[in-house]
């Protein structure tokens, strides 16, 4: 669900929360604080789509028979970046 993006300032959001909630039905609402994006309002359905328990690519590879032994570690979403180790 990538729908329409509606932008508003934090002041506008505070004064028109109902309007923001209605705008979420068409997509996401980006809220800016002093001109800088600070929050995103989305429907609960959209949130659940983004956070659902879907298989990760690494999980699919691990469950594929005959793929052989791979000496690769795939980072999970949210893992902090690490420097590469070349040997």
C-alpha positions as CSV (number, residue, x, y, z in Angstrom):
1,X,0.0,0.0,0.0
2,X,2.0,3.0,-1.2
3,X,-1.0,5.2,-2.0
4,X,-1.1,9.0,-1.7
5,X,1.3,10.9,0.6
6,X,-0.2,13.8,2.5
7,X,2.2,16.2,4.3
8,X,1.4,18.5,7.1
9,X,3.2,20.5,9.8
10,X,3.1,19.3,13.4
11,X,1.0,22.4,14.2
12,X,-1.5,21.5,11.4
13,X,-1.6,17.9,12.8
14,X,-2.3,19.1,16.3
15,X,-5.1,21.4,15.0
16,X,-6.6,18.9,12.5
17,X,-6.1,15.4,13.8
18,X,-9.4,14.2,12.3
19,X,-8.3,15.4,8.9
20,X,-5.0,13.5,9.2
21,X,-6.8,10.3,10.2
22,X,-9.1,10.7,7.1
23,X,-6.0,11.3,4.9
24,X,-4.5,8.0,6.1
25,X,-7.3,6.2,4.3
26,X,-5.6,7.2,1.0
27,X,-2.0,6.6,2.0
28,X,0.4,8.0,4.6
29,X,0.6,11.3,6.3
30,X,4.1,12.8,6.7
31,X,4.3,15.2,9.7
32,X,7.1,17.8,9.7
33,X,8.5,19.5,12.8
34,X,10.0,22.9,11.9
35,X,10.2,21.9,8.3
36,X,12.0,18.6,8.9
37,X,10.1,15.3,8.5
38,X,9.6,13.8,12.0
39,X,6.7,11.3,12.0
40,X,4.6,9.2,9.7
41,X,1.0,8.4,10.3
42,X,-0.4,5.3,8.7
43,X,-3.4,3.0,9.0
44,X,-3.1,0.0,11.3
45,X,-3.6,-2.3,8.3
46,X,-0.6,-0.7,6.6
47,X,1.4,-1.0,9.8
48,X,0.6,-4.7,10.0
49,X,1.6,-5.2,6.4
50,X,5.0,-3.7,7.2
51,X,5.5,-5.7,10.4
52,X,4.0,-9.0,9.5
53,X,6.0,-12.2,10.0
54,X,7.1,-12.8,6.4
55,X,9.9,-15.1,5.5
56,X,13.2,-13.3,5.0
57,X,15.4,-14.1,2.0
58,X,18.0,-15.8,4.2
59,X,15.3,-18.1,5.7
60,X,14.2,-19.1,2.3
61,X,17.7,-20.0,1.3
62,X,18.3,-22.0,4.4
63,X,15.2,-24.1,3.7
64,X,16.1,-24.8,0.1
65,X,17.4,-28.3,-0.3
66,X,20.5,-28.8,-2.4
67,X,21.8,-25.3,-2.2
68,X,25.0,-26.4,-0.6
69,X,26.8,-24.9,2.4
70,X,27.1,-21.1,2.2
71,X,29.5,-19.3,4.4
72,X,27.4,-16.1,4.3
73,X,25.6,-14.3,7.1
74,X,22.6,-12.1,6.0
75,X,21.8,-9.2,8.3
76,X,18.2,-9.0,9.5
77,X,16.3,-5.8,9.1
78,X,17.2,-3.6,12.0
79,X,20.6,-5.1,12.5
80,X,23.2,-2.3,12.8
81,X,25.7,-2.1,9.9
82,X,29.0,-3.8,10.5
83,X,32.3,-3.3,8.7
84,X,33.2,-5.9,6.2
85,X,35.8,-8.5,7.2
86,X,37.9,-9.6,4.2
87,X,40.1,-12.6,4.7
